[in-house]
Amino acid sequence: MTDFKTILVPVTDGASAVSPLDTAFRLAALFGAHVVGLHVRSDPSSAVPLVGEGMSGGMVEEMMSVAERQSAERAAAARAGFDAACTRHAVGLSTVPVAGPSAQWEDVTGREEEAVAWRGRLSDLVVMGRPSEGAEIPSLMTLNAALMESGKPLLLAPPRAPAVVGHSVAVAWNGSAEAGRAVAFALPLMKRAETVTILSIAEDNRTISAPAGELAAFLAWHGITAQCKVIHGGAHAGATLLEQCAAVGADMLVMGAYTHSRLRQLILGGVTRHVLNHAHIACLMCH
């Protein structure tokens, strides 16, 4: 895997994008990357319900006008947040490759989840914030689109942007294809990390099907020295995983997402769902 050179950050508004933008720009400083802030305006016509009896043309026009005004206000706030992040990190705007970090703003109209999935396929990494409690359905749809449909890794930024990203990396290893892809995408970060710890979760005290030592041997061929640790997750594997990340001082977790059925995890819970809801460190995920 080559270095991250293009990083996509969906920017819905100014406030919620602070941590994802700061995290993205810190990575851009490491890799000399180009950060694209993407704001997707909703189509005003989508805000108007199916026209039925009793709804006049004037009412429809008024609803369209309100939707357009609100959309413009959100776009302005999103752009202001993006510009502030560029200023904080002293990064200039550019639409062509330059030496060192750069940034670009894109403002489009459509469905956010579709735009993020499409634009993510033309990026090396997508950075988004962890969904807040009671998050709107569209934001969760966008996150899942980035994770499931872009074909690229998703870096989930914690509520408060970390001072450093990727100095100490923990890898949740279960031998799945999703975990393997996450490891491959994370190689550029692990090569720069001071420490790498492989966490193998033994659920219900069963024999581990994918020993951490095998992954450590693979990483050694890439010049990465990794420590191995077996943890017993039981019924609370997600919570145990985050606890162990804190115990080893990790500032980033690398893991496969939805290695079991996504529907099963949404209904019964699971490691991915717990990490999405509770992680306080950066998490690089891949499906």
Order of alpha helices (4+ residues) and beta strands (2+ residues): beta-alpha-beta-alpha-beta-alpha-beta-alpha-beta-beta-alpha-beta-alpha-beta-alpha-beta-alpha-alpha-beta
